[in-house]
Amino acid sequence: MDQAPGSPQEPQGPQGLPGCYRHPDRPTGVRCTRCERPICPECMVSASVGFQCPECVRGGSGTGHAASANQPRTMAGGAVAADPRLVTKVLIALNVAVFIAVHVSDTLLDHLVLVGAWPPAPYVPNQGVAGGEWYRLVTSVFTHNEVWHIAFNMLSLWWVGGPLEQALGRARYIALYMVSGLAGSALAYAFSSPSTSTLGASGAIFGLLGATAVLMRRLNYDMRPVIALLALNLLFTFTWGGISWQAHIGGLVAGLVVGYAMVHAPRERRSLVQYGTCAVVLLAVIVTVFVRTSQLT
């Protein structure tokens, strides 16, 4: 028999919020609109009004969109996957594979990092983004050279990206990650010295942090942990030498904008608003790159 809302037997989180009925260690302020049991983002299934738990959907007790859908949906409208961290695992694998490759090849690193334009001779001319190598805006997001750099970024990606992938669904999560990474690359290209080499997944991860803050606000979670984490990372960004603050800020702003669209889009136009916002941010990235290229050429 289900516990009544507010029952003394209901698990309580550290902030006095009830724990998810399937994951008691996860406090949540959201309840199933059918049985009223507390549910965390991983267990939320979109319904015509609010969210429902997986049991209510599988039992056919849902109404409207949730009952007629072919499969349960995440709170952002994505499909609930059997492995909710698959994309995060693939992204980590790609970053590690590129890290190994640049240490096997002596010249590969120079072809992957983000460089606006190489300085004059003896360097090769017409290389860099300004020379037409636009692919560097993407490859640099997956490139690391130092062990500490990739270790820190991949741990952050696992801790932040995994729960976000569960809440958004795979397609929306990939869109958020790539748009944030490209926004970071574009800002680094625009405001860094043309010959400065930039690399790393930090811009994309800052985007995930921004989207996580928006999601926690949407679910009425305690914002203090994510605000503290963002503040600490921004402190390192502006005080630690050799860090591209441009990439971090570009990724963070893109993550906040896209994340807001992902979790606040109206149900009747959800996909249009979500992917339309991604397109608008990408357009801003393209304009920024064109303007900077015209300055350098």
Backbone hydrogen bonds in HBPLUS format (Angstrom, degrees):
<---DONOR---> <-ACCEPTOR-->    atom                        ^
c    i                          cat <-CA-CA->   ^        H-A-AA   ^      H-
h    n   atom  resd res      DA  || num        DHA   H-A  angle D-A-AA Bond
n    s   type  num  typ     dist DA aas  dist angle  dist       angle   num
A0007-SER N   A0004-ALA O   2.93 MM   3  5.37 141.0  2.09 146.3 142.3     1
A0010-GLU N   A0007-SER O   2.98 MM   3  5.38 160.7  2.02 114.7 121.1     2
A0019-GLY N   A0011-PRO O   2.67 MM   8  5.11 156.7  1.72 131.4 133.7     3
A0013-GLY N   A0017-LEU O   2.42 MM   4  5.05 169.8  1.43 170.5 174.6     4
A0016-GLY N   A0013-GLY O   3.11 MM   3  5.29 161.1  2.14 115.4 116.6     5
A0028-THR N   A0018-PRO O   2.95 MM  10  6.02 156.0  2.01 168.8 169.4     6
A0020-CYS N   A0026-ARG O   3.00 MM   6  5.76 150.7  2.08 143.0 148.5     7
A0021-TYR N   A0038-PRO O   3.00 MM  17  5.85 163.6  2.03 153.4 148.0     8
A0026-ARG N   A0023-HIS O   2.95 MM   3  5.79 163.5  1.98 136.2 137.4     9
A0039-ILE N   A0030-VAL O   2.93 MM   9  5.87 163.1  1.96 146.5 149.8    10
A0032-CYS N   A0037-ARG O   2.86 MM   5  5.42 159.9  1.90 148.3 151.5    11
A0036-GLU N   A0032-CYS O   2.85 MM   4  4.51 131.6  2.09 120.9 132.7    12
A0033-THR N   A0051-PHE O   2.85 MM  18  6.01 153.8  1.92 154.8 163.1    13
A0043-CYS N   A0040-CYS O   2.95 MM   3  5.42 136.8  2.14 113.6 125.2    14
A0044-MET N   A0041-PRO O   3.35 MM   3  5.18 151.2  2.44  96.2 104.4    15
A0045-VAL N   A0052-GLN O   2.93 MM   7  5.09 132.4  2.16 145.9 158.2    16
A0052-GLN N   A0045-VAL O   2.79 MM   7  5.09 158.7  1.83 143.7 150.7    17
A0047-ALA N   A0050-GLY O   3.15 MM   3  5.70 160.5  2.19 149.7 143.6    18
A0057-VAL N   A0053-CYS O   3.26 MM   4  6.59 157.3  2.31 153.9 160.5    19
A0058-ARG N   A0054-PRO O   2.87 MM   4  6.06 170.2  1.88 156.8 159.5    20
A0059-GLY N   A0055-GLU O   2.86 MM   4  5.90 146.3  1.98 143.6 153.2    21
A0061-SER N   A0056-CYS O   3.00 MM   5  5.29 141.8  2.15 164.8 168.1    22
A0060-GLY N   A0057-VAL O   3.10 MM   3  5.35 161.2  2.14 107.5 113.0    23
A0068-SER N   A0064-GLY O   3.26 MM   4  6.47 150.3  2.35 149.9 158.4    24
A0069-ALA N   A0065-HIS O   2.99 MM   4  5.91 128.7  2.26 149.6 160.6    25
A0080-VAL N   A0072-PRO O   3.08 MM   8  5.66 158.4  2.13 145.5 141.0    26
A0074-THR N   A0078-GLY O   2.57 MM   4  5.06 155.5  1.63 147.0 156.0    27
A0077-GLY N   A0074-THR O   2.95 MM   3  5.11 162.0  1.98 109.8 115.5    28
A0086-LEU N   A0083-ASP O   3.27 MM   3  5.55 160.8  2.31 123.6 120.9    29
A0089-LYS N   A0085-ARG O   3.01 MM   4  6.27 156.7  2.07 153.7 160.3    30
A0090-VAL N   A0086-LEU O   2.94 MM   4  6.27 155.2  2.01 152.0 159.2    31
A0091-LEU N   A0087-VAL O   2.85 MM   4  6.11 160.4  1.89 154.4 159.5    32
A0092-ILE N   A0088-THR O   3.01 MM   4  6.22 159.8  2.05 148.1 153.3    33
A0093-ALA N   A0089-LYS O   2.93 MM   4  6.14 157.9  1.98 146.1 152.7    34
A0094-LEU N   A0090-VAL O   2.90 MM   4  6.15 155.0  1.96 150.7 157.0    35
A0095-ASN N   A0091-LEU O   3.04 MM   4  6.28 163.5  2.07 150.2 154.1    36
A0096-VAL N   A0092-ILE O   2.94 MM   4  6.16 161.4  1.98 153.0 158.1    37
A0097-ALA N   A0093-ALA O   2.86 MM   4  6.00 156.4  1.92 147.1 154.1    38
A0098-VAL N   A0094-LEU O   2.98 MM   4  6.21 160.7  2.01 151.7 156.0    39
A0099-PHE N   A0095-ASN O   2.95 MM   4  6.13 154.2  2.02 143.0 150.9    40
A0100-ILE N   A0096-VAL O   2.96 MM   4  6.23 157.0  2.01 150.9 155.9    41
A0101-ALA N   A0097-ALA O   2.95 MM   4  6.17 157.8  2.00 145.0 151.8    42
A0102-VAL N   A0098-VAL O   2.95 MM   4  6.18 159.7  1.99 156.1 159.1    43
A0103-HIS N   A0100-ILE O   3.14 MM   3  5.30 137.4  2.33  99.7 111.8    44
A0104-VAL N   A0100-ILE O   3.03 MM   4  6.31 125.5  2.33 141.6 156.8    45
A0104-VAL N   A0101-ALA O   3.12 MM   3  5.05 137.7  2.30  94.9 107.1    46
A0105-SER N   A0101-ALA O   2.95 MM   4  6.15 163.1  1.98 157.2 160.4    47
A0111-HIS N   A0108-LEU O   2.94 MM   3  5.34 143.5  2.08 110.4 121.4    48
A0112-LEU N   A0109-LEU O   3.11 MM   3  5.32 157.8  2.16 108.2 115.0    49
A0113-VAL N   A0109-LEU O   3.22 MM   4  6.28 157.1  2.28 166.0 167.3    50
A0114-LEU N   A0198-THR O   2.83 MM  84  4.92 168.4  1.84 160.5 157.1    51
A0198-THR N   A0114-LEU O   2.92 MM  84  4.92 152.6  1.99 135.3 144.3    52
A0129-VAL N   A0115-VAL O   2.84 MM  14  6.26 158.5  1.89 159.9 162.9    53
A0116-GLY N   A0194-PRO O   2.90 MM  78  4.30 116.1  2.32 134.1 145.2    54
A0130-ALA N   A0116-GLY O   2.82 MM  14  5.54 165.3  1.85 153.2 158.0    55
A0117-ALA N   A0194-PRO O   2.80 MM  77  5.02 164.2  1.83 124.8 125.6    56
A0123-TYR N   A0120-PRO O   3.43 MM   3  5.89 159.5  2.48 116.4 112.3    57
A0131-GLY N   A0128-GLY O   2.95 MM   3  5.17 138.0  2.13 103.0 115.5    58
A0133-GLU N   A0128-GLY O   3.10 MM   5  5.36 157.7  2.15 141.9 135.5    59
A0132-GLY N   A0129-VAL O   3.02 MM   3  5.28 160.0  2.07 114.4 115.8    60
A0136-ARG N   A0133-GLU O   3.24 MM   3  6.10 167.3  2.26 119.8 123.1    61
A0137-LEU N   A0134-TRP O   3.02 MM   3  5.84 159.4  2.06 125.0 129.4    62
A0138-VAL N   A0135-TYR O   2.96 MM   3  5.48 145.6  2.08 112.2 121.6    63
A0139-THR N   A0135-TYR O   2.96 MM   4  6.25 170.0  1.97 160.3 161.3    64
A0140-SER N   A0136-ARG O   3.11 MM   4  5.60 158.1  2.16 133.1 138.4    65
A0141-VAL N   A0138-VAL O   3.03 MM   3  5.55 142.9  2.17 112.3 122.1    66
A0142-PHE N   A0139-THR O   3.10 MM   3  5.50 148.5  2.20 109.1 117.8    67
A0143-THR N   A0140-SER O   3.32 MM   3  5.01 168.0  2.34 100.8 103.6    68
A0200-GLY N   A0140-SER O   2.89 MM  60  6.10 152.2  1.97 168.2 160.3    69
A0150-ILE N   A0146-GLU O   3.22 MM   4  6.58 167.6  2.24 158.4 158.6    70
A0151-ALA N   A0147-VAL O   2.95 MM   4  6.02 159.9  1.99 152.8 159.5    71
A0152-PHE N   A0148-TRP O   3.02 MM   4  6.02 164.2  2.05 142.3 146.3    72
A0153-ASN N   A0149-HIS O   3.07 MM   4  6.23 167.8  2.08 150.4 154.2    73
A0154-MET N   A0150-ILE O   2.88 MM   4  5.87 160.9  1.92 148.0 153.2    74
A0155-LEU N   A0151-ALA O   3.07 MM   4  6.13 156.2  2.13 145.0 151.2    75
A0156-SER N   A0152-PHE O   3.05 MM   4  6.20 156.8  2.10 144.5 151.2    76
A0157-LEU N   A0153-ASN O   2.84 MM   4  6.05 152.6  1.91 143.7 152.0    77
A0158-TRP N   A0154-MET O   2.98 MM   4  6.15 153.4  2.05 142.5 148.6    78
A0159-TRP N   A0155-LEU O   3.00 MM   4  6.21 165.8  2.02 150.8 154.5    79
A0160-VAL N   A0156-SER O   2.87 MM   4  5.85 168.0  1.89 153.5 157.5    80
A0161-GLY N   A0157-LEU O   2.72 MM   4  4.94 134.3  1.92 122.0 137.2    81
A0162-GLY N   A0158-TRP O   3.39 MM   4  5.51 153.8  2.47 117.5 124.7    82
A0165-GLU N   A0161-GLY O   2.82 MM   4  5.97 154.2  1.89 156.7 163.1    83
A0166-GLN N   A0162-GLY O   3.18 MM   4  6.50 153.6  2.25 149.8 156.7    84
A0167-ALA N   A0163-PRO O   3.13 MM   4  6.38 147.1  2.24 141.1 149.5    85
A0168-LEU N   A0164-LEU O   2.95 MM   4  6.10 152.1  2.02 152.5 159.3    86
A0169-GLY N   A0165-GLU O   2.87 MM   4  5.39 158.2  1.92 141.6 148.6    87
A0173-TYR N   A0169-GLY O   3.02 MM   4  6.01 149.9  2.11 149.0 158.4    88
A0174-ILE N   A0170-ARG O   2.89 MM   4  6.12 160.4  1.93 158.2 162.6    89
A0175-ALA N   A0171-ALA O   3.02 MM   4  6.25 161.8  2.06 147.4 152.5    90
A0176-LEU N   A0172-ARG O   2.97 MM   4  6.14 160.6  2.01 144.8 149.8    91
A0177-TYR N   A0173-TYR O   2.96 MM   4  6.16 164.9  1.99 151.4 155.3    92
A0178-MET N   A0174-ILE O   2.95 MM   4  6.11 174.2  1.95 159.8 160.7    93
A0179-VAL N   A0175-ALA O   2.97 MM   4  5.95 165.2  1.99 150.7 155.6    94
A0180-SER N   A0176-LEU O   3.01 MM   4  6.01 161.2  2.05 146.8 152.4    95
A0181-GLY N   A0177-TYR O   2.96 MM   4  6.13 158.8  2.00 146.1 152.5    96
A0182-LEU N   A0178-MET O   2.89 MM   4  6.07 161.0  1.92 151.5 156.2    97
A0183-ALA N   A0179-VAL O   2.91 MM   4  6.05 153.5  1.98 145.4 153.0    98
A0184-GLY N   A0180-SER O   3.00 MM   4  6.22 155.1  2.06 147.1 153.4    99
A0185-SER N   A0181-GLY O   3.00 MM   4  6.29 154.7  2.06 143.9 151.0   100
A0186-ALA N   A0182-LEU O   2.84 MM   4  6.05 159.9  1.88 150.6 155.9   101
A0187-LEU N   A0183-ALA O   3.06 MM   4  6.25 161.1  2.10 148.2 152.3   102
A0188-ALA N   A0184-GLY O   3.02 MM   4  6.17 156.3  2.08 146.0 152.9   103
A0189-TYR N   A0185-SER O   2.86 MM   4  6.04 155.5  1.92 149.8 156.9   104
A0190-ALA N   A0186-ALA O   2.93 MM   4  6.09 149.3  2.02 142.2 150.8   105
A0191-PHE N   A0187-LEU O   3.02 MM   4  6.07 153.4  2.10 148.4 153.4   106
A0192-SER N   A0188-ALA O   3.01 MM   4  5.43 127.0  2.30 141.0 145.5   107
A0196-THR N   A0193-SER O   2.98 MM   3  5.30 168.0  1.99 119.6 123.0   108
A0205-ILE N   A0201-ALA O   3.01 MM   4  6.25 158.7  2.06 155.7 162.5   109
A0206-PHE N   A0202-SER O   2.82 MM   4  6.02 153.5  1.88 152.4 159.2   110
A0207-GLY N   A0203-GLY O   3.10 MM   4  6.37 143.9  2.24 138.3 148.1   111
A0208-LEU N   A0204-ALA O   3.03 MM   4  6.45 144.3  2.16 141.7 151.3   112
A0209-LEU N   A0205-ILE O   2.93 MM   4  6.27 150.4  2.02 146.1 154.4   113
A0210-GLY N   A0206-PHE O   2.95 MM   4  6.23 155.9  2.01 146.5 152.4   114
A0211-ALA N   A0207-GLY O   3.00 MM   4  6.26 160.5  2.04 148.1 153.1   115
A0212-THR N   A0208-LEU O   2.86 MM   4  6.03 148.3  1.96 143.5 152.7   116
A0213-ALA N   A0209-LEU O   3.02 MM   4  6.31 153.3  2.09 147.8 153.9   117
A0214-VAL N   A0210-GLY O   3.17 MM   4  6.52 155.0  2.24 145.2 151.5   118
A0215-LEU N   A0211-ALA O   2.91 MM   4  6.16 158.2  1.95 149.0 155.1   119
A0216-MET N   A0212-THR O   2.88 MM   4  6.08 164.5  1.90 154.4 157.9   120
A0217-ARG N   A0213-ALA O   3.03 MM   4  6.20 152.1  2.11 142.7 150.3   121
A0218-ARG N   A0214-VAL O   2.93 MM   4  6.17 152.4  2.01 145.3 153.3   122
A0219-LEU N   A0215-LEU O   3.00 MM   4  6.29 143.8  2.14 147.4 156.8   123
A0221-TYR N   A0216-MET O   2.87 MM   5  5.05 162.2  1.90 156.0 155.4   124
A0220-ASN N   A0217-ARG O   3.18 MM   3  5.03 160.0  2.22 101.0 106.4   125
A0227-ILE N   A0223-MET O   3.00 MM   4  6.09 160.1  2.04 162.1 168.6   126
A0228-ALA N   A0224-ARG O   2.93 MM   4  5.97 158.7  1.97 149.2 154.8   127
A0229-LEU N   A0225-PRO O   2.98 MM   4  6.20 153.9  2.05 144.2 151.6   128
A0230-LEU N   A0226-VAL O   2.93 MM   4  6.09 159.2  1.97 145.3 150.6   129
A0231-ALA N   A0227-ILE O   2.88 MM   4  6.05 160.9  1.92 147.7 153.5   130
A0232-LEU N   A0228-ALA O   2.94 MM   4  6.10 157.2  1.99 146.1 152.1   131
A0233-ASN N   A0229-LEU O   3.01 MM   4  6.21 161.0  2.05 147.0 152.1   132
A0234-LEU N   A0230-LEU O   2.87 MM   4  6.07 157.0  1.92 151.4 158.0   133
A0235-LEU N   A0231-ALA O   2.91 MM   4  6.07 147.4  2.01 142.4 151.5   134
A0236-PHE N   A0232-LEU O   3.08 MM   4  6.42 159.3  2.13 148.6 152.8   135
A0237-THR N   A0233-ASN O   2.90 MM   4  6.09 150.2  1.99 141.1 150.4   136
A0238-PHE N   A0234-LEU O   3.12 MM   4  6.34 152.7  2.20 148.6 152.2   137
A0239-THR N   A0235-LEU O   3.08 MM   4  6.06 123.3  2.41 141.6 155.9   138
A0240-TRP N   A0236-PHE O   2.89 MM   4  5.21 154.8  1.96 141.5 143.9   139
A0248-HIS N   A0244-SER O   3.35 MM   4  6.69 160.8  2.39 147.6 152.6   140
A0249-ILE N   A0245-TRP O   2.93 MM   4  6.07 169.0  1.94 154.8 157.2   141
A0250-GLY N   A0246-GLN O   2.92 MM   4  5.97 162.8  1.95 148.5 154.2   142
A0251-GLY N   A0247-ALA O   3.02 MM   4  6.07 161.2  2.05 143.8 148.8   143
A0252-LEU N   A0248-HIS O   2.95 MM   4  6.07 156.9  2.00 145.1 152.1   144
A0253-VAL N   A0249-ILE O   2.96 MM   4  6.10 170.5  1.97 156.6 157.9   145
A0254-ALA N   A0250-GLY O   3.15 MM   4  6.25 164.8  2.17 144.8 149.4   146
A0255-GLY N   A0251-GLY O   2.87 MM   4  6.00 154.7  1.93 146.4 153.9   147
A0256-LEU N   A0252-LEU O   2.95 MM   4  6.20 155.1  2.01 151.1 157.2   148
A0257-VAL N   A0253-VAL O   3.06 MM   4  6.29 163.9  2.08 151.9 155.8   149
A0258-VAL N   A0254-ALA O   2.89 MM   4  6.00 174.3  1.90 157.4 158.9   150
A0259-GLY N   A0255-GLY O   2.78 MM   4  5.51 151.2  1.86 136.2 146.1   151
A0260-TYR N   A0256-LEU O   3.01 MM   4  6.00 152.8  2.09 137.2 144.0   152
A0261-ALA N   A0257-VAL O   3.20 MM   4  6.50 157.9  2.25 145.0 150.6   153
A0262-MET N   A0258-VAL O   2.90 MM   4  6.16 151.4  1.98 150.8 159.5   154
A0263-VAL N   A0259-GLY O   3.19 MM   4  6.42 157.0  2.25 152.9 155.9   155
A0264-HIS N   A0260-TYR O   2.97 MM   4  5.79 136.0  2.17 146.5 156.8   156
A0265-ALA N   A0261-ALA O   3.18 MM   4  5.31 127.0  2.48 134.5 136.2   157
A0269-ARG N   A0266-PRO O   3.09 MM   3  5.64 146.3  2.21 115.1 124.3   158
A0273-VAL N   A0269-ARG O   2.99 MM   4  6.12 165.9  2.01 158.3 161.9   159
A0274-GLN N   A0270-ARG O   2.89 MM   4  6.04 169.5  1.90 158.7 162.2   160
A0275-TYR N   A0271-SER O   2.93 MM   4  5.89 167.2  1.95 152.5 154.9   161
A0276-GLY N   A0272-LEU O   2.82 MM   4  5.45 136.5  2.01 130.5 143.8   162
A0277-THR N   A0273-VAL O   2.95 MM   4  5.95 151.2  2.04 139.9 146.0   163
A0278-CYS N   A0274-GLN O   3.25 MM   4  6.59 154.9  2.31 140.0 146.7   164
A0279-ALA N   A0275-TYR O   2.97 MM   4  6.20 151.1  2.05 139.5 147.1   165
A0280-VAL N   A0276-GLY O   2.96 MM   4  6.26 151.0  2.04 145.9 153.5   166
A0281-VAL N   A0277-THR O   3.00 MM   4  6.28 163.2  2.03 154.5 158.2   167
A0282-LEU N   A0278-CYS O   2.92 MM   4  6.15 157.0  1.98 147.4 154.4   168
A0283-LEU N   A0279-ALA O   2.85 MM   4  6.08 147.5  1.96 143.7 152.9   169
A0284-ALA N   A0280-VAL O   3.00 MM   4  6.35 152.3  2.08 146.0 153.0   170
A0285-VAL N   A0281-VAL O   2.96 MM   4  6.30 148.8  2.06 144.5 153.5   171
A0286-ILE N   A0282-LEU O   2.90 MM   4  6.21 158.1  1.95 150.8 155.8   172
A0287-VAL N   A0283-LEU O   2.94 MM   4  6.18 163.1  1.97 152.8 157.0   173
A0288-THR N   A0284-ALA O   2.98 MM   4  6.12 161.4  2.02 145.9 151.3   174
A0289-VAL N   A0285-VAL O   2.97 MM   4  6.23 158.3  2.02 150.4 156.1   175
A0290-PHE N   A0286-ILE O   2.92 MM   4  6.16 161.3  1.96 151.7 156.8   176
A0291-VAL N   A0287-VAL O   2.94 MM   4  6.14 164.4  1.97 154.8 158.7   177
A0292-ARG N   A0288-THR O   3.02 MM   4  6.20 164.6  2.05 148.9 153.2   178
A0293-THR N   A0289-VAL O   2.90 MM   4  6.01 158.0  1.94 148.3 155.0   179
A0294-SER N   A0290-PHE O   2.96 MM   4  6.16 157.4  2.01 148.4 154.1   180
A0295-GLN N   A0291-VAL O   3.14 MM   4  6.42 142.8  2.28 140.9 150.8   181
A0295-GLN N   A0292-ARG O   3.11 MM   3  5.06 122.7  2.45  92.8 107.5   182
A0296-LEU N   A0292-ARG O   3.06 MM   4  6.37 149.1  2.16 147.6 155.7   183
A0297-THR N   A0293-THR O   2.94 MM   4  6.05 133.0  2.17 147.9 160.0   184
